[in-house]
């Protein structure tokens, strides 16, 4: 009897842990590297179209990770 209740507790705790972890949003800011956006500072601060240098550095991906929106390249 003790063994089955132990298995049940482990199962319930596992389900709760998976449920809680699925509710926690991913933190992309940990992967954000602001130095990669230096070529895009004019676009970010003045809403100018992005330069070719800004677009060639995969700025959309980096901006998304940093929480910054850029116009499409």
Secondary structure, DSSP 8 states (H G I E B T S, - for coil): -HHHHHHHHHHHHHHHHHHHHHHS---GGGG--GGGGGGGHHHHHH-----HHHHHTTHHHHHHHHT------
